[in-house]
Amino acid sequence: MHIRQHNCVRYSKGINMKRLHIHVAVDDLSASIRFYSTLFAAEPSVTKDDYAKWMLDDPRVNFAISARGAAPGLNHLGIQVESTDELAAMRQRLQQLDTSVVEEMGTACCYAKSDKYWATDPTGIAWETYHTLDDIPVFGAQAAGECCAPKLPEVQKVPGSIPVKRRSAAGSCC
């Protein structure tokens, strides 16, 4: 317990560590919560009727699942940062890529208010880089079956890459 408290203090005193974010769309939320709770040996840190999230320290990952009408499977990947400075550095990295970057400041999504940048990798996978500003009581401003990701530009596939079917903005989330 003492070590865990020490780590929390360390993170809050300016030693920033990025956290990998993975979001999976699921058919059966309850069964998926049971599966991932067993896999991670931890209960979700956030549970809603259509969503669950684990903020794990080992491995350091923000893993989320949702049942909001999107096609089951990988929804998107992301990198959660802990400061506006880190988010600005991520934006600079993304702008060096040969892809469009979509900015969303103060957006409401997945029971959180965040500043974020979206980009699409060469196989069509949406990547979200974001800094969470606050928790909010609703999933976002979207209707049922919709989600948070903006409509990202299509990308030209790289020869030899694994083809990934692009989903509409309604099939993406945080």
Secondary structure, DSSP 8 states (H G I E B T S, - for coil): -HHHHHHHHHHHTT----EEEEEEE-S-HHHHHHHHHHHHTS--SEEETTEEEEEEETTEEEEEEE-SSS-SEEEEEEEEESSHHHHHHHHHHHHTSSS--EEEEEEEETTEEEEEEEEE-TTS-EEEEEEEEEE-SSSBS--TT--S----------TTS-------GGG---
